[in-house]
Amino acid sequence: MATVLIIYDSKTGNTARMATAIAEGAKSVGAEVIVRKLGEKFLIDELSKADAILVGSPTHYASTTSEMRHFLESIDEVRKAGELNLKGKIGGGFGSYGWSGEALERITGALRVLGMTAKFPTLRIVESPGESDFAKCKEFGKSMAEAALRQRKK
């Protein structure tokens, strides 16, 4: 069984709702899913044990939220210190935006720096997700979990 870790930040609840739908999609193919909102305590070990790590943030002033930036920078520091190896893990980005959606470039770039295989396409939803958007979120979660399952079998 593959483990999918979903880490997100959300200001208005849009990205949180996306994370929930992504988790449903990943669970639909038998993946174990762990969902963490920034600000909740969780062990760094969860990153090491996950087969896929999906990171979500709304776009805030043409980037991720400041909390997500800090999280990604902190994880990179832990990696540089040799205390975390994410090389080869599946990574993906998702988020909502009102104007431009640049947060996903920041997330994808950070995942690559961490040594992860960032999967495309990323998932962008304009403002508040509707029913068709939730279907996209579920499909995104399903495809990421399937990729993690395939990689785990190798």
Contact map, one row per residue, 1 for C-alpha under 8 A:
1110000000000000000000000000011100000000000000000000000000000000000000000000000000000000000000000000000000000000000000000000000000000000000000000000100000
1111000000000000000000000000011100000000000000000111000000000000000000000000000000000000000000000000000000000000000000000000000000000000000000001001100100
1111100000000000000000000000001111000000000000001111000000000000000000000000000000000000000000000000000000000000000000000000000000000000000000001001000000
0111110000000000000000000100001111000000000000000111110000000000000000000000000000000000000000000000000000000000000000000000000000000000000000001001000000
0011111000000000000000000000000011110000000001100111110000000000000000000000000000000000000000000000000000000000000000000000000000000000000000000000000000
0001111100000000001000100000000011110000000000000000111100000000000000000000000000000000000000000000000000000000000000000000000000000000000000000000000000
0000111110000000000000000000000000111100000000000000111100000000000000000000000000000000000000000000000000000000000000000000000000000000000000000000000000
0000011111000011001000000000000000011100000000000000001110000000000100000000000000000000000000000000000000000000000000000000000000000000000000000000000000
0000001111100011000000000000000000001100000000000000000111000000101100000000000000000000000000000000000000000000000000000000000000000000000000000000000000
0000000111111111000000000000000000001000000000000000000011000000000000000000000000000000000000000000000000000000000000000000000000000000000000000000000000
0000000011111110000000000000000000000000000000000000000001000000000000000000000000000000000000000000000000000000000000000000000000000000000000000000000000
0000000001111110000000000000000000000000000000000000000000000000000000000000000000000000000000000000000000000000000000000000000000000000000000000000000000
0000000001111111100000000000000000000000000000000000000000000000000000000000000000000000000000000000000000000000000000000000000000000000000000000000000000
0000000001111111110000000000000000000000000000000000000001000000000000000000000000000000000000010000000000000000000000000000001110000000000000000000000000
0000000111111111111000000000000000000000000000000000000111000000000000000000000000000000000001110000000000000000000000000000000000000000000000000000000000
0000000111001111111100000000000000001000000000000000000000000000000000000000000000000000000000000000000000000000000000000000000000000000000000000000000000
0000000000001111111110000000000000000000000000000000000000000000000000000000000000000000000000000000000000000000000000000000000010000000000000000000000000
0000000000000111111111000000000000000000000000000000000000000000000000000000000000000000000000100000000000000000000000000000000010000100100000000000000000
0000010100000011111111100000000000100000000000000000000100000000000000000000000000000000000000000000000000000000000000000000000000000000100000000000000000
0000000000000001111111110000000000100000000000000000000000000000000000000000000000000000000000000000000000000000000000000000000000000000000000000000000000
0000000000000000111111111000000000000000000000000000000000000000000000000000000000000000000000000000000000000000000000000000000000000110110010000000000000
0000000000000000011111111100000000000000000000000000000000000000000000000000000000000000000000000000000000000000000000000000000000000000111111000000000000
0000010000000000001111111110000011100000000000000000000000000000000000000000000000000000000000000000000000000000000000000000000000000000010010000000000000
0000000000000000000111111111000000000000000000000000000000000000000000000000000000000000000000000000000000000000000000000000000000000000010010000000000000
0000000000000000000011111111100000000000000000000000000000000000000000000000000000000000000000000000000000000000000000000000000000000000111111000000000000
0001000000000000000001111111111110000000000000000000000000000000000000000000000000000000000000000000000000000000000000000000000000000000010011111100000000
0000000000000000000000111111111110000000000000000000000000000000000000000000000000000000000000000000000000000000000000000000000000000000000001001000000000
0000000000000000000000011111111000000000000000000000000000000000000000000000000000000000000000000000000000000000000000000000000000000000000001000000000000
0000000000000000000000001111111000000000000000000000000000000000000000000000000000000000000000000000000000000000000000000000000000000000000001001100000000
1100000000000000000000000111111100000000000000000000000000000000000000000000000000000000000000000000000000000000000000000000000000000000000000000000000000
1111000000000000000000000111111110000000000000000000000000000000000000000000000000000000000000000000000000000000000000000000000000000000000000001000100000
1111000000000000000000000110011111000000000000000000000000000000000000000000000000000000000000000000000000000000000000000000000000000000000000000000000000
0011110000000000000000100110001111100000000000000000000000000000000000000000000000000000000000000000000000000000000000000000000000000000000000000000000000
0011110000000000000000100000000111110000000000000000000000000000000000000000000000000000000000000000000000000000000000000000000000000000000000000000000000
0000111000000000001100100000000011111000000000000000000000000000000000000000000000000000000000000000000000000000000000000000000000000000000000000000000000
0000111100000000000000000000000001111101010000000000000000000000000000000000000000000000000000000000000000000000000000000000000000000000000000000000000000
0000001111000001000000000000000000111111000000000000000000000000000000000000000000000000000000000000000000000000000000000000000000000000000000000000000000
0000001110000000000000000000000000011111000000000000000000000000001100000000000000000000000000000000000000000000000000000000000000000000000000000000000000
0000000000000000000000000000000000001111100000000000000000000000000000000000000000000000000000000000000000000000000000000000000000000000000000000000000000
0000000000000000000000000000000000011111110000000000000000000000000000000000000000000000000000000000000000000000000000000000000000000000000000000000000000
0000000000000000000000000000000000000011111000000000000000000000000000000000000000000000000000000000000000000000000000000000000000000000000000000000000000
0000000000000000000000000000000000010001111101000000000000000000000000000000000000000000000000000000000000000000000000000000000000000000000000000000000000
0000000000000000000000000000000000000000111111100000000000000000000000000000000000000000000000000000000000000000000000000000000000000000000000000000000000
0000000000000000000000000000000000000000011111110000000000000000000000000000000000000000000000000000000000000000000000000000000000000000000000000000000000
0000000000000000000000000000000000000000001111111000000000000000000000000000000000000000000000000000000000000000000000000000000000000000000000000000000000
0000100000000000000000000000000000000000011111111100000000000000000000000000000000000000000000000000000000000000000000000000000000000000000000000000000000
0000100000000000000000000000000000000000001111111100100000000000000000000000000000000100000000000000000000000000000000000000000000000000000000000000000000
0000000000000000000000000000000000000000000111111100000000000000000000000000000000011100000000000000000000000000000000000000000000000000000000000000000000
0010000000000000000000000000000000000000000011111110000000000000000000000000000000000000000000000000000000000000000000000000000000000000000000000000000000
0111100000000000000000000000000000000000000001111111100000000000000000000000000000000000100000000000000000000000000000000000000000000000000000000000000000
0111100000000000000000000000000000000000000000001111100000000000000000000000000000000000110000000000000000000000000000000000000000000000000000000001000100
0111100000000000000000000000000000000000000000000111110000000000000000000000000000000000111100000000000000000000000000000000000000000000000000011001000000
0001111000000000000000000000000000000000000000100111111000000000000000000000000000000000111100000000000000000000000000000000000000000000000000000000000000
0001111000000000000000000000000000000000000000000001111100000000000000000000000000000000001111000000000000000000000000000000000000000000000000000000000000
0000011100000000000000000000000000000000000000000000111110000000000000000000000000000000001111000000000000100000000000000000000000000000000000000000000000
0000011110000010001000000000000000000000000000000000011111000000000000000000000000000000000011100000000000100000000000000000000000000000000000000000000000
0000000111000010000000000000000000000000000000000000001111100001100100000000000000000000000001110000001100000000000000000000000000000000000000000000000000
0000000011100110000000000000000000000000000000000000000111110001100000000000000000000000000000111000101000000000000000000000000000000000000000000000000000
0000000000000000000000000000000000000000000000000000000011111111100000000000000000000000000000111101111100000000000000000000000000000000000000000000000000
0000000000000000000000000000000000000000000000000000000001111111100000000000000000000000000000001000001000000000000000000000000000000000000000000000000000
0000000000000000000000000000000000000000000000000000000000111111000000000000000000000000000000000000000000000000000000000000000000000000000000000000000000
0000000000000000000000000000000000000000000000000000000000111111000000000000000000000000000000000001111000000000000000000000000000000000000000000000000000
0000000000000000000000000000000000000000000000000000000000111111100000000000000000000000000000000000111101000000000000000000000000000000000000000000000000
0000000000000000000000000000000000000000000000000000000011111111111110000000000000000000000000000000011101100000000000000000000000000000000000000000000000
0000000010000000000000000000000000000000000000000000000011110011111110000000000000000000000000000000000000000000000000000000000000000000000000000000000000
0000000000000000000000000000000000000000000000000000000000000001111111000000000000000000000000000000000000000000000000000000000000000000000000000000000000
0000000010000000000000000000000000000100000000000000000000000001111111100000000000000000000000000000000000000000000000000000000000000000000000000000000000
0000000110000000000000000000000000000100000000000000000010000001111111110000000000000000000000000000000000000000000000000000000000000000000000000000000000
0000000000000000000000000000000000000000000000000000000000000001111111111000000000000000000000000000000000000000000000000000000000000000000000000000000000
0000000000000000000000000000000000000000000000000000000000000000011111111100000000000000000000000000000000000000000000000000000000000000000000000000000000
0000000000000000000000000000000000000000000000000000000000000000001111111110000000000000000000000000000000000000000000000000000000000000000000000000000000
0000000000000000000000000000000000000000000000000000000000000000000111111111000000000000000000000000000000000100000000000000000000000000000000000000000000
0000000000000000000000000000000000000000000000000000000000000000000011111111100000000000000000000000000000000000000000000000000000000000000000000000000000
0000000000000000000000000000000000000000000000000000000000000000000001111111110000000000000000000000000000000000000000000000000000000000000000000000000000
0000000000000000000000000000000000000000000000000000000000000000000000111111111000000000000000000000000000000000000000000000000000000000000000000000000000
0000000000000000000000000000000000000000000000000000000000000000000000011111111100000000000000000000000000000000110000000000000000000000000000000000000000
0000000000000000000000000000000000000000000000000000000000000000000000001111111110000000000000000000000000000000000000000000000000000000000000000000000000
0000000000000000000000000000000000000000000000000000000000000000000000000111111111110000000000000000000000000000000000000000000000000000000000000000000000
0000000000000000000000000000000000000000000000000000000000000000000000000011111111111000000000000000000000000000010000000000000000000000000000000000000000
0000000000000000000000000000000000000000000000000000000000000000000000000001111111110000000000000000000000000000000000000000000000000000000000000000000000
0000000000000000000000000000000000000000000000000000000000000000000000000000111111110000000000000000000000000000000000000000000000000000000000000000000000
0000000000000000000000000000000000000000000000000000000000000000000000000000011111111000000000000000000000000000000000000000000000000000000000000000000000
0000000000000000000000000000000000000000000000000000000000000000000000000000011111111000000000000000000000000000000000000000000000000000000000000000000000
0000000000000000000000000000000000000000000000010000000000000000000000000000011111111100000000000000000000000000000000000000000000000000000000000000000000
0000000000000000000000000000000000000000000000010000000000000000000000000000001001111110000000000000000000000000011000000000000000000000000000000000000000
0000000000000000000000000000000000000000000000110000000000000000000000000000000000011111100000000000000000000000011100000000000000000000000000000000000000
0000000000000000000000000000000000000000000000000000000000000000000000000000000000001111100000000000000000000000011110000000000000000000000000000000000000
0000000000000000000000000000000000000000000000000000000000000000000000000000000000000111110000000000000000000000001110000000000000000000000000000000000000
0000000000000000000000000000000000000000000000000111100000000000000000000000000000000111111000000000000000000000001110000000000000000000000000000000000000
0000000000000000000000000000000000000000000000000011100000000000000000000000000000000001111100000000000000000000000111100000000000000000000000010011000000
0000000000000000000000000000000000000000000000000001111000000000000000000000000000000000111110000000000000010010000111100000000000000000000000000000000000
0000000000000000000000000000000000000000000000000001111000000000000000000000000000000000011111000000000000010010000001110100000000000000000000010000000000
0000000000000000000000000000000000000000000000000000011100000000000000000000000000000000001111100000000100110000000000000110000000000000000000000000000000
0000000000000010000000000000000000000000000000000000011110000000000000000000000000000000000111110000000100000000000000000111000000000000000000000000000000
0000000000000010010000000000000000000000000000000000000111100000000000000000000000000000000011111000101100000000000000000011100000000000000000000000000000
0000000000000110000000000000000000000000000000000000000011100000000000000000000000000000000001111100100000000000000000000001111100000000000000000000000000
0000000000000000000000000000000000000000000000000000000001110000000000000000000000000000000000111111100000000000000000000001111000000000000000000000000000
0000000000000000000000000000000000000000000000000000000000100000000000000000000000000000000000011111100000000000000000000000011000000000000000000000000000
0000000000000000000000000000000000000000000000000000000000000000000000000000000000000000000000001111100000000000000000000000000000000000000000000000000000
0000000000000000000000000000000000000000000000000000000000100100000000000000000000000000000000001111110000000000000000000000000000000000000000000000000000
0000000000000000000000000000000000000000000000000000000001100110000000000000000000000000000000111111111100000000000000000001000000000000000000000000000000
0000000000000000000000000000000000000000000000000000000000100111000000000000000000000000000000000001111111000000000000000000000000000000000000000000000000
0000000000000000000000000000000000000000000000000000000011110111000000000000000000000000000000100000111111100000000000000000000000000000000000000000000000
0000000000000000000000000000000000000000000000000000000010100011000000000000000000000000000011100000111111110000000000000101000000000000000000000000000000
0000000000000000000000000000000000000000000000000000000000000000000000000000000000000000000000000000011111111000000000000000000000000000000000000000000000
0000000000000000000000000000000000000000000000000000000000000011000000000000000000000000000000000000011111111100000000000000000000000000000000000000000000
0000000000000000000000000000000000000000000000000000001100000001000000000000000000000000000010000000001111111110000000000000000000000000000000000000000000
0000000000000000000000000000000000000000000000000000000000000000000000000000000000000000001110000000000111111111000001000000000000000000000000000000000000
0000000000000000000000000000000000000000000000000000000000000000000000000000000000000000000000000000000011111111100000000000000000000000000000000000000000
0000000000000000000000000000000000000000000000000000000000000000000000010000000000000000000000000000000001111111110000000000000000000000000000000000000000
0000000000000000000000000000000000000000000000000000000000000000000000000000000000000000001100000000000000111111111111000000000000000000000000000000000000
0000000000000000000000000000000000000000000000000000000000000000000000000000000000000000000000000000000000011111111111000000000000000000000000000000000000
0000000000000000000000000000000000000000000000000000000000000000000000000001000000000000000000000000000000001111111100000000000000000000000000000000000000
0000000000000000000000000000000000000000000000000000000000000000000000000001001000001110000000000000000000000111111100000000000000000000000000000000000000
0000000000000000000000000000000000000000000000000000000000000000000000000000000000001111100000000000000000000011111110000000000000000000000000000000000000
0000000000000000000000000000000000000000000000000000000000000000000000000000000000000111111000000000000000000011111111000000000000000000000000000000000000
0000000000000000000000000000000000000000000000000000000000000000000000000000000000000011111000000000000000000011001111100000000000000000000000000000000000
0000000000000000000000000000000000000000000000000000000000000000000000000000000000000000011100000000000000010011000111110000000000000000000000000000000000
0000000000000000000000000000000000000000000000000000000000000000000000000000000000000000011100000000000000000000000011111100000000000000000000010000000000
0000000000000000000000000000000000000000000000000000000000000000000000000000000000000000000100000000000000000000000001111100000000000000000000000000000000
0000000000000000000000000000000000000000000000000000000000000000000000000000000000000000000000000000000000000000000000111110000000000000000000000000000000
0000000000000000000000000000000000000000000000000000000000000000000000000000000000000000000111000000000100000000000000111111000000000000000000000000000000
0000000000000000000000000000000000000000000000000000000000000000000000000000000000000000000011100000000000000000000000001111100000000001100100000000000000
0000000000000000000000000000000000000000000000000000000000000000000000000000000000000000000001111000100100000000000000000111110000000000000000000000000000
0000000000000000000000000000000000000000000000000000000000000000000000000000000000000000000000111000000000000000000000000011111110001000000000000000000000
0000000000000000000000000000000000000000000000000000000000000000000000000000000000000000000000011100000000000000000000000001111110000000000000000000000000
0000000000000100000000000000000000000000000000000000000000000000000000000000000000000000000000011100000000000000000000000000111110000000000000000000000000
0000000000000100000000000000000000000000000000000000000000000000000000000000000000000000000000010000000000000000000000000000111111000000000000000000000000
0000000000000100110000000000000000000000000000000000000000000000000000000000000000000000000000000000000000000000000000000000111111111100000000000000000000
0000000000000000000000000000000000000000000000000000000000000000000000000000000000000000000000000000000000000000000000000000000111111100000000000000000000
0000000000000000000000000000000000000000000000000000000000000000000000000000000000000000000000000000000000000000000000000000000011111110000000000000000000
0000000000000000000000000000000000000000000000000000000000000000000000000000000000000000000000000000000000000000000000000000000011111111000000000000000000
0000000000000000000000000000000000000000000000000000000000000000000000000000000000000000000000000000000000000000000000000000100011111111100000000000000000
0000000000000000010010000000000000000000000000000000000000000000000000000000000000000000000000000000000000000000000000000000000011111111110000000000000000
0000000000000000000010000000000000000000000000000000000000000000000000000000000000000000000000000000000000000000000000000000000000111111111000000000000000
0000000000000000000000000000000000000000000000000000000000000000000000000000000000000000000000000000000000000000000000000010000000011111111100000000000000
0000000000000000011011001000000000000000000000000000000000000000000000000000000000000000000000000000000000000000000000000010000000001111111110000000000000
0000000000000000000011111100000000000000000000000000000000000000000000000000000000000000000000000000000000000000000000000000000000000111111111000000000000
0000000000000000000001001000000000000000000000000000000000000000000000000000000000000000000000000000000000000000000000000000000000000011111111100000000000
0000000000000000000001001000000000000000000000000000000000000000000000000000000000000000000000000000000000000000000000000010000000000001111111110000000000
0000000000000000000011111100000000000000000000000000000000000000000000000000000000000000000000000000000000000000000000000000000000000000111111111000000000
0000000000000000000001001111100000000000000000000000000000000000000000000000000000000000000000000000000000000000000000000000000000000000011111111100000000
0000000000000000000000000100000000000000000000000000000000000000000000000000000000000000000000000000000000000000000000000000000000000000001111111110000000
0000000000000000000000000100000000000000000000000001000000000000000000000000000000000000010100000000000000000000000000100000000000000000000111111111000000
0111000000000000000000000110101000000000000000000001000000000000000000000000000000000000000000000000000000000000000000000000000000000000000011111111100000
0000000000000000000000000100100000000000000000000000000000000000000000000000000000000000000000000000000000000000000000000000000000000000000001111111110000
0000000000000000000000000000000000000000000000000000000000000000000000000000000000000000010000000000000000000000000000000000000000000000000000111111111000
0111000000000000000000000000000000000000000000000011000000000000000000000000000000000000010000000000000000000000000000000000000000000000000000011111111100
1100000000000000000000000000001000000000000000000000000000000000000000000000000000000000000000000000000000000000000000000000000000000000000000001111111110
0000000000000000000000000000000000000000000000000000000000000000000000000000000000000000000000000000000000000000000000000000000000000000000000000111111111
0000000000000000000000000000000000000000000000000000000000000000000000000000000000000000000000000000000000000000000000000000000000000000000000000011111111
0100000000000000000000000000000000000000000000000010000000000000000000000000000000000000000000000000000000000000000000000000000000000000000000000001111111
0000000000000000000000000000000000000000000000000000000000000000000000000000000000000000000000000000000000000000000000000000000000000000000000000000111111
0000000000000000000000000000000000000000000000000000000000000000000000000000000000000000000000000000000000000000000000000000000000000000000000000000011111
